[in-house]
């Protein structure tokens, strides 16, 4: 599933290409699974709106919309935001209208530039929907933003927690956006075993984890995310951060720091990778 760096990469790419454009038409498939909002309602609301901004909230891509007003083309914030979650295999692609539509395309926005935004999802675990009342209360995720949370607030999230630090990092009510890849990678760089109880970690170790997590996430964004499965950016291009992985998906290979064999176990319901020597 695309995690924070992948979603951020897609959101940035779509924003660069689509912001300022009007949605001339919206078309959605009849499949039931990809929709949090009735597709006919969604199409009616989106048609005619201007895309003011595309950004990430947690693992969601959020479109801030504006409603154009005559006669001078002025616009005012719309009372809806369009929300896209990529799920396991979803892709949000910016394509020329002349490019053949891929199989499993469940959403198409025709833009004033002559391009289209296409939501493609073979497994249909992704979701599209409208967030209403956006002028009063914009869409927000359930937890704290990992790239913006302060070191002290980060440490406070885990104080007294009896679950493992890996499970805590994956808890979207604590931090929204962190998934399996970046939990494993940040724990490696912080030197923390994934099974350690979150509440037992010292303030010093939690501050080190905060720094490691932010460093890993920013580096992954810089490299376009990790393409370990179906993920591609808005242009259909794979990311490169998988080449930098120290533990994730490297079970049986030597640690790049100490040469110990990277291990894999199932923990917190997820495949978990770690170095038995570097992480304590």
N, C-alpha and C positions, 0 to 999 in steps of 0.2 A: 504493500500500500504506500503511495506517495506520502512522505512525511514533510515536516516544515520546510526544509530546503527545496524540495521538489515543488511544493505548492507555491513557495515564494518565487521560484524561478519562472513558473508558468504565469503567475499573476503579474510579475514585472514585464514579461514578454508580451502578454496581452495588452497591458496598459500602454506600453510603448507604441504598439501598433494600432490600437483601437480607440484610445481616449479621444474625446472630441467628436467622434463620429455618431451619427444618428442611426438608430435601428429602423430600417425601412420595413422589415417583415420578420416575423418569428414563426418557425415551424417546428413541431415536435412530433415524435413517433407516438404510436398508440400503445406501446409497451407500458405496463403499469408501474414497474419497479423504479424507474429513474426519477419519479416525480414526487416532490413534497407538496406541490401545488398543482391543481388541475391544469393540464397543459393548455386547454382553450383559454382559461383565465390568464395564464402566464403569457400566452401569445398576445392577447388583447392588451395587457398592461405594458409589455415591453415594446410593442410597435409604436414608433414615433418618439421614443425616449432618446435622449442623448447620453452617451457614456462619459461621465465626468471623471471617473477614476476607477481603476481596478487594483485591488490590494488584497492582502492575505489577512485572515483572522484565524488563528489556530491552523487547522487543516482545511479551512474553507477559503474559496476564492469569492471575493465580494465585489460586486459591481455597484458603484454609486451612480445613480441615474439622475438626470435633470429633465424637466419638462419644458420644451421650447415654448415661448410665448410670442405671438405676433405683436406689433408689426416689424420690430427691429431685430428679431432673432434672439432676444434675451431669454434667459432660462432661469428657472428656480428649482431648488432641490425637489425631487419627487418624493412621495411618501412611501416608496418601495425601493428596496435593494434586491438585486438578483443574486442568489447564493448558489454556488456550485461546489459540490464535494466530489472529488475524483474517485472515491471508493478504492477498490483493489486495482482496477485496470483502466480507469477512465482517462481520457485525453481531451484537452481543450485546445483545438487547433485553429490557427488563423490561416485561412487559405483563400487563394483567388477563386472566384465563383466558377471559373472554367475548369478547375481541378475536379476530377471525378470524386463523387461523394463516397467515402469509405463505407464498407459494411458496418453494421451496428452503430450507425449514426442516429442518435436519439434527439438531438437538438441542433437547429441551424438558425443563426441570426444573420440576416442580410444587412450589410452595412453600407453607409453612404459612399464609401470609397470604392465600392464594387467588390469588396472582399466579403468573406463569411467567417463567422465563428462557429465551429462545429464541435459538439460534444459527442465523443465516440466512446462506447463502453461495451465491450463484448460480453462481460459477465454481469453487467447491470447491477453492480453494487454501489455505483455512484448515484448522486442525487442532485436535482435541480429544484429550486423553489424560490418563492418571493418572501422577503421579510417586510411585513407591513408596519406602519408607524415609524418609519426610519427617521423622519425629521425630528421626532421627539426622542427616540431611543434607537440609535443605530445598532446594527447587528454586533453582538459581542460573543466571544467564546465563554465556556464555563470556568476556565482556569486562568492563571497568570500567563503573560506572554514571556517565553523563555529569553528572548533577545533584549527585553526591556527591564525585566525584574532586577532589582538591586541585589547585591550580594547578601545583605542582611535579611531582606525579605525572602530570598531564596532559602537561606538556612532555616528561617522560621517555619517554612512550609513543612519541614520534615521533623521538627522538634516533637518528640513524644510519639512518633509514628511507629507502630509495631509491625508494619509490613516491610518487606525487603526494599532496599533502595532501588532495585530494578523495577519492581512493581510500582513504587512511588513515582518514578520518572514516567512510567507509562500511564499513570492516572491523569486523565484529561481534566479532571476537576481541580487538580493541583497545578499542572502545567499543560496548556493546550498546544499541541503541535509536535511534541516529542514522541517518536515511535521506536520500534525495535532496533533499527540500524543505529540511530544516534544515541540511544540509551547505552548500547553496548560500546560504541566508540568513545563516548565521553567518560564512561566508567573506566575504560582502559587508560585513557590519558590522565585520569585522576588517581589511578592506582588503587581503585576500590573494587573488591569482589562483588559481583551482582547480588549475591545472597546475603550480604551484610544487612542487618536490621537498620532501617533509616534512622530511627530515633537513637541508636547507639553511636552514631557517627559524631565525632567532635565537630565543633564549629570550624576549626581549621580545615578539616577534611571536606566539609560541605562547601566552604568558600573555594577550595581547590576544585571541587566538582563544578561549581558555578562557572568558574573561569574556563574549565575544560569544555563544558557544554557550549558556552557561547563561542569559544574559539572553533570548535568542531562545526557548529551550525553555520558560522560565517564563512568558513573555508569551503564547506559543501555548497553554499549558495554561490560563492565565487566560481566554483567549478561546475555549476549547472546541475547539482544534485547527483544522486546515485542511481544509475540505470542497472539494476540487478534483475529486473523483470520486464514489465511493459512500459515503464516510464519514459516519456520523451517530453521536450518542452513545447512551447506554442508553435514552433516551426517544424516539429517532428524530429528534433535532434536529440540524441542521447546525451546524458550527463557524463562526467568524468570522475566524480569523487570516489566511485567504487575502486579506482586504482590506488586510492590513498588509504583504504580500510586497513586497520591494524589487527582487528579480530573478527569483525562481522564477515560471515561466509568464508572464513579461512580455517575451519576446523581441520586438524591434522597437519597444518603447515607450521613452520617455525615462526616464533615471535620475532619480529624485526629488531627488537631491542635486546632480548636475552637468549633467543634460539630455542626456548622451551616450546613444546608442542601446544598449539592453540586448541582448546577444548570446547566442546559444545554440549549443552544439556538443555532439557526443557525446564524452564523456570518461569513462574508467573504466567503460565500458559503459552509461553513463546519460546522458540529456539533462542538460546542465549549463548553467546561466545565470549570467552575470556582467556587470559593468560594466567596459568596457575602460579607463576613466579612473580610477575610484575604486579598483580592485583591481590591485595590482602584485605 
